[in-house]
Each structure stands twice: as structure tokens, then as C-alpha cells.
Amino acid sequence: MKIASTIARYLLAFVFIVFGLNGFLHFIPQPPPPSEMAGQYFVGPDNGVFSMIFAREQSKVRHITNERFFLHPVSRTFHGRDVFAPAAAYLAKGVPPGQFGKRIDDHLRLTFHQPTRTGKRAWTGSILKVDRFGNLITNLHIDEFPNIQTRPFELNVGLQIVTRLALTFTECSAGDLFVLVGSSGYLEVATNQGSAAKALGCTAGSPVELRLY
């Protein structure tokens, strides 16, 4: 469950990064909003699933308490159907967010996705997700580590040290391990014509260590 929620947080953040505040793809279906409602709306539980979005953008969070927008009777275990889905539908119809409930500031923000600095030029991080090709998507974002493009580095992952940054898979020979910047901006560990996850024995949650020279 912990790994599944980690993957969910990554995927939501990826959607947000790709489509931005004015994108046409939303966590809920939504027509073009009026100017006072401009932005992106996400509806879901307060369990940390939106943590990576909170970390990248200023957000306003509301507790959905107005039972007018619930599907009755409300199940104790199926809020996705009885609370979140109806709220998403009403938002799509143009109901202002303020009608759903009061703003809150104590929503859950997890910090798992943030690398920890362990030295002057050293950080520890983790694998956020393994994609279907076996590439290891880390929580190291290129915006936070731009020097990796111009300076020597070591990325410890599994029992291997990866020192090469590639722009494309074809730059490297089959079986070689390398780092590349993924489409979401996160550093990924990959291998040409193979699975880095299998080669390194890593899964979501596995630790990584980055050192810049």
C-alpha cells in the first residue's frame, strides 16, 4: 500500500507538470472555468497523495463538508464514489469551490519526495516509480540539480555506481547503465535494450545517493 500510494503521488505530480495550471487534462472532468475559478482542481483524500503538487505550486485546500454535494447514503468505506466523485461533478458544472467547505491549512504534506542533503555536494533520495520498461524514476529533479549536466557525478543505486548522463538511449551500448532526464524532469536510471530495475534489483522506495564533483 505504501508503494502504491507513492506511485499515485508521482503520477498525479507528473500529470500536473505536463499539463500545468491551464491544461485540458484534469483529475476531475472540468470545462473551461470562469476567470474567478481559473486553475486546476484535484479532488481526493487527505492522505498525502497530493504532496508533490503542494511542493511545486501554491495551493488552496478545502475540506468537503457540505452534504448537499454528497451521494446519499454515504458509505463509511467508499468516499471515492459518495463524496469525491459527486464533488468533482459539481465542480465540473461550475459550482464555486467555496461552497464545498472551509479552507484548511493542516492538510497532510509528506516529504518523502524531497532529497536529503548529506554533505556539501551529496544527497540521498529514492526511487519514486519503476516504469513498464524497467527505468528507475528517482525523486531527483533536474531543476534542483542542474549541475549534473556539466559536472562529474556519481549516482549510487543498488550495488552499482552510475556516472554517465545521456540525452538518448541510443547514445549508450546495450546493457550499459546511465542517467537521463525524463519527460517529467526527474532523473531516471536506465539501460539500453534492458531493464535497469532487473539489472540493479531495485523497486519503488529503493534508496539512491547522488554526489557531484
C-alpha positions in Angstrom: 0.0 0.0 0.0 2.9 2.4 0.8 4.5 1.8 -2.6 1.1 2.1 -4.4 0.5 5.5 -2.7 4.0 6.6 -3.6 3.3 5.8 -7.3 0.0 7.6 -7.1 1.6 10.7 -5.8 4.2 10.6 -8.6 1.7 10.1 -11.3 -0.5 13.0 -10.1 2.5 15.2 -10.0 3.6 14.1 -13.4 0.1 15.0 -14.8 0.4 18.4 -13.2 3.9 19.0 -14.5 3.0 18.1 -18.0 -0.4 19.9 -18.4 0.2 22.7 -15.9 -2.4 25.0 -14.4 -4.2 25.6 -17.7 -4.1 22.1 -19.1 -7.0 20.3 -20.6 -6.4 17.1 -18.6 -7.8 17.2 -15.1 -8.0 14.8 -12.1 -11.7 15.6 -12.5 -13.6 16.4 -15.7 -13.9 20.2 -15.9 -14.9 22.6 -18.7 -13.1 25.9 -19.1 -13.7 27.7 -15.8 -14.7 31.3 -15.3 -11.9 33.7 -14.5 -12.5 33.6 -10.8 -12.2 29.8 -10.8 -9.2 29.6 -13.1 -6.8 26.8 -12.2 -6.5 23.1 -11.7 -8.8 21.2 -9.4 -7.9 17.9 -7.6 -10.4 16.0 -5.5 -9.3 13.2 -3.2 -8.5 12.1 0.3 -6.2 13.9 2.7 -3.7 11.1 2.8 -0.7 12.8 1.3 -1.5 11.9 -2.3 -1.2 15.5 -3.4 2.1 16.2 -1.6 4.2 16.6 -4.7 1.7 19.1 -6.2 1.8 21.1 -2.9 5.6 21.1 -3.1 5.6 22.6 -6.6 2.8 25.1 -6.5 0.9 27.3 -4.1 -2.5 25.6 -3.5 -5.7 26.3 -1.7 -7.2 23.3 0.1 -10.8 22.8 1.2 -12.4 20.2 3.4 -15.5 18.9 1.7 -18.2 19.0 4.4 -21.3 20.3 2.6 -23.5 17.2 2.5 -25.6 18.8 -0.2 -23.0 17.6 -2.7 -22.7 14.0 -1.3 -24.3 10.9 -2.7 -26.6 9.5 0.0 -26.4 7.3 1.9 -22.7 7.9 2.4 -20.7 4.7 2.8 -18.0 4.6 5.5 -15.6 3.0 3.1 -16.4 4.3 -0.4 -15.9 8.0 -0.2 -14.5 7.9 -3.8 -18.0 7.2 -5.0 -20.1 9.0 -2.4 -18.1 12.2 -1.7 -15.2 12.8 -4.2 -16.9 11.8 -7.4 -20.1 13.9 -6.8 -17.9 16.9 -5.7 -15.9 16.5 -9.0 -19.1 16.5 -11.0 -20.4 19.6 -9.3 -17.1 21.4 -9.8 -17.3 20.5 -13.5 -20.8 22.1 -13.6 -19.3 25.3 -12.3 -20.1 25.2 -8.6 -17.6 27.5 -6.8 -15.1 25.7 -4.6 -16.1 27.8 -1.6 -19.5 26.1 -1.4 -18.0 22.7 -0.6 -16.4 23.6 2.7 -13.9 25.8 4.6 -10.3 26.2 3.7 -7.8 24.3 5.8 -4.1 24.6 6.3 -3.4 21.4 8.2 -3.7 19.1 5.2 -1.2 16.2 5.1 2.1 17.0 3.3 4.6 14.2 3.0 8.2 14.9 2.4 9.3 11.5 1.1 9.8 13.0 -2.4 12.4 15.6 -1.2 16.0 14.6 -1.4 18.0 15.0 1.8 21.3 16.7 1.8 24.0 14.7 3.5 27.1 16.7 2.6 28.4 19.7 0.7 27.8 18.0 -2.6 25.9 14.9 -1.6 22.2 13.9 -1.3 20.2 10.9 -0.6 17.0 10.2 -2.5 14.8 7.3 -3.5 13.1 5.6 -6.5 9.6 7.0 -7.0 8.5 4.6 -9.6 9.6 1.8 -12.0 8.0 2.3 -15.4 7.0 -0.5 -17.7 10.3 -0.5 -19.4 12.2 -1.0 -16.1 13.5 2.5 -15.9 14.0 3.8 -12.4 12.5 7.2 -11.8 14.1 9.0 -8.9 13.0 11.9 -6.8 16.0 14.0 -8.0 14.7 16.7 -10.3 16.9 18.4 -12.9 15.7 21.9 -11.7 17.3 21.1 -8.3 20.5 19.5 -9.7 21.3 21.4 -13.0 25.0 21.0 -12.4 24.7 17.3 -13.2 24.7 18.3 -16.9 28.1 19.9 -16.7 30.0 18.3 -13.8 31.1 14.8 -13.0 28.8 12.9 -10.7 28.2 9.5 -9.1 24.8 8.1 -8.5 24.8 5.1 -6.2 21.8 2.8 -7.0 21.5 -0.8 -5.9 25.1 -2.1 -5.8 26.2 0.0 -8.8 27.6 3.5 -9.3 26.3 5.2 -12.4 28.5 8.1 -13.8 27.1 8.8 -17.3 24.4 11.2 -18.3 22.9 10.5 -21.7 20.5 12.5 -23.8 19.0 9.5 -25.5 19.1 5.7 -25.1 21.0 5.2 -28.4 24.0 7.1 -27.1 24.8 4.0 -24.9 25.7 0.4 -25.8 23.2 -2.4 -24.9 23.4 -3.2 -21.2 25.1 0.0 -20.2 23.6 1.8 -17.2 23.2 5.6 -17.5 21.2 8.5 -16.2 18.9 10.6 -18.3 16.4 13.4 -17.7 12.9 12.0 -18.0 10.0 13.8 -19.6 8.8 14.9 -16.2 12.2 16.4 -15.3 13.2 13.7 -12.8 16.5 11.9 -13.2 16.0 8.3 -14.4 18.4 5.3 -14.3 18.1 3.3 -17.4 19.9 0.8 -19.6 19.7 0.5 -23.4 17.7 -2.6 -24.5 17.1 -3.8 -21.0 15.6 -3.2 -17.6 17.5 -1.2 -15.1 15.2 -2.4 -12.4 16.1 -6.0 -13.0 19.8 -5.3 -13.5 20.0 -3.4 -10.2 17.4 -5.3 -8.2 15.6 -2.0 -7.3 11.9 -1.2 -6.8 9.9 1.9 -5.8 11.2 3.1 -2.5 14.8 1.9 -3.0 17.4 4.5 -1.9 19.8 6.4 -4.2 22.8 8.6 -3.4 24.0 11.4 -5.6 27.4 13.1 -5.3 28.6 16.0 -7.5 32.3 16.8 -8.1 
